[in-house]
Amino acid sequence: MTQSVDLITIDKVTKSFNGKPALKEFSAVLTTGHIFGLVGKSGSGKSVLLNMLRGDPEYAPDSGRVIYHFSRCTNCGNLGIPIEGAPCKRCGGDTDVESVDFWSLGVYDPLREEIGRRISIMLQRTFALFGDKSVIENVLEAIPENVPKRVETAIELLSFVNMTHRTMHIARDLSGGEKQRVVLARQLAHDPIIFLADEPTGTLDPYTAEIIHTKLRQYIKDHNIGMVFASHWPEAIDKMADTAFLMEDGACVAEGEPKKVTSKFMEAYSFERSNDVVTGQDIIRLKDAEKHFFSVTRGVVKAVDGISFNVKEREIFAIIGFSGAGKTTTSRMIAGLSTATGGKVEVRIGDDWVDMSKAGYDGKGRATPYIGILHQEYSLYPFDTVLQNLSTCIGINMPAELAKMKAIQVLMSVGFDKKNVNRILESYPDSLSVGECQRIAFAQALIKEPRIVLLDEPTGTMDPITKVIVAKSVVRAREQLGETFIVVSHDMDFIRNCCDRAVFMEHGKVVAEGKPEDIIKQFDLEGTDENDMSE
């Protein structure tokens, strides 16, 4: 039986930002082969804890300790799992077991840097890849030169994350879910002792997420390392974690068996199916639309291969499918961000149909001012406040007081509490959680009151309660402002309860169209998911 030993002792750590507590006396002990799952609403402290364990200087605890336990080789200095008498994995030499208070070390302490190299982390919606390099080259970059059989190791890692079918693809051409899997492969290539992950499967379709959950758990057990991960998906916590922690306003309010903890988290989670709405005439139409491009290594790539569908005014329309199916490319063609190489993509402005593949003011330039977009890889201006991000930075020309009133209105519509909205307006993006920043990016898409809104993975990093708020915001915007929504998402709860109609894409083609619940059932897109938003 594999020996279990302590890896991290977290002793009453506390952290505040601008006087607001982000973490309150959190304590836990992570052992080898064990997985901690953190669950809670956006801003509850999950990401703060992960960044503190990672050693980010901005997340140094105000009080408390983070103690790392490890073995150190007396010959080559390599750090390893702290098992008494175990030989060094690098050179076979003798090792000594040590413990160190991480935050007592100086910023440039060699031991601090060495500990950092044995910790791998995946951050929310951060696709840190070499965009011009192929998938295999990206993974090879993460494997040290002195590792034997580097190519074989890279292929094994890509197989582990189900990406061998994209080995020679250029990284920038991957879908968000595919990029996330390559990032995972790169992090595992570092051969970590401790693996930290913030929403490791947040942008994956349910089928692929289920595979990664199973494989990642098996990897932790087989390599006898430790893992701490945060997720808004109760299913991910239930399937991966050995111990779950429910976070609320920086404090742990429940700890223990995952299903019990996630059940407590889901108590406030409910959603009612939106009422049927009277839709108008067609406002978007695609006819045999194609997006083909040429790759030196792979020849002609058919990202979108002759698809046809129409979307009506005030409709909430979903584009679903597994990672790499062509969903995001389709939405980009509708928005005029990517030019169709064949067929037609048109948007109606007034009584005129605008060809979104035609450049200039008489072409797509006439339609783009009326289209709002929430990108999957959204970004906010880090050196501007939220108010500046929502007003001057996106070109709203109105008196300052009116701009602030409009910003408050739109922030409340995406779920920010009235009593906290002024604090949010004055905050900088780096001081907010990823889920909060995502809602602000959503607010950016809504603040100009566009006729058409494109949402690419709008709920990928949101907790279930916030998802309900955002879903209601979408329905409210449709009902009150007459807006039309195109939703690209792997979140089947959101799709089923918010959208009127859906198409399912596979290998660049539309293979089914109909009611969301029928499409979800036809392609078994929920897997073993037991949580139903409508219940």
Salt bridges, closest charged atoms under 4 A:
ASP11 OD2 - ARG65 NH2 3.34
ASP62 OD1 - LYS15 NZ 3.78
GLU98 OE1 - ARG72 NH2 2.83
GLU114 OE1 - ARG117 NH2 2.61
ASP132 OD1 - ARG172 NH1 2.38
GLU141 OE2 - LYS133 NZ 3.59
GLU145 OE1 - ARG150 NH1 3.83
GLU178 OE2 - ARG166 NE 2.80
ASP191 OD2 - ARG118 NH2 3.81
GLU199 OE2 - HIS232 ND1 2.84
GLU210 OE1 - LYS239 NZ 2.80
ASP238 OD2 - LYS259 NZ 3.73
ASP242 OD2 - HIS34 ND1 3.91
ASP242 OD1 - ARG217 NH2 2.91
ASP242 OD2 - LYS221 NZ 2.77
ASP282 OD1 - LYS312 NZ 3.20
GLU290 OE1 - HIS292 ND1 4.00
ASP305 OD1 - HIS292 NE2 3.31
ASP305 OD2 - LYS509 NZ 3.05
GLU313 OE2 - ARG348 NH2 3.21
GLU313 OE2 - ARG451 NH2 3.14
GLU315 OE2 - ARG501 NE 2.68
GLU346 OE1 - ARG285 NE 2.65
ASP352 OD2 - ARG366 NH2 2.97
ASP355 OD2 - LYS344 NZ 3.37
GLU377 OE2 - LYS179 NZ 2.80
GLU449 OE2 - LYS406 NZ 2.43
GLU457 OE2 - HIS490 ND1 2.92
ASP491 OD2 - LYS467 NZ 2.92
ASP493 OD1 - ARG496 NH2 2.91
ASP500 OD2 - ARG478 NH1 2.83
GLU513 OE2 - ARG501 NH1 2.44
GLU517 OE1 - ARG273 NH1 3.97
GLU526 OE2 - ARG496 NH1 2.32
ASP532 OD1 - ARG496 NH2 2.88
